[in-house]
Amino acid sequence: MIQSTITSKGQTTLPKLIRDTLGVAPGDQVRYAILDNNEVRIIPARPLSRLFGFLSYDGPPVKLEEMDQAISEGALGR
């Protein structure tokens, strides 16, 4: 188990192993989720800009109407 100390200002440093595991660096933000069993989960807050280029599409351009139709058909299970 990894441990750190809380300062008088309520701050702590995320140990290097935790930072590396979460993939966070100085300036990044994290979110805290309080679970029912009095535990806290630390989650990296990823800005949408980091997702740019994450998905690739190598086909012909698709019209917005075609996308809407595909979404509707998927929602209806066709």
C-alpha positions, 0 to 999 in steps of 0.5 A: 500500500502506498501512503502520503502525508496531508499538509496543514493546508489539506494538500498531498503529493501523489506518489510517482507510482500513482502519477505514472499509473494514472498517466498524469503530469504537472498541470493535469487535473484529477477528479475525486469520486467518493464511494459508498464504503468511505473510499475515494477513487482518483480519476484523471480528468481528460480534456476533450482536446486530448481526444482529438485524432483518437478515432480514425475513419478511413472511408468516404465522407459521410453526410450529417443526415446519414450519421443521424439515420445510422444513430436512429437505426442503432437505437431502434435495433434495426 
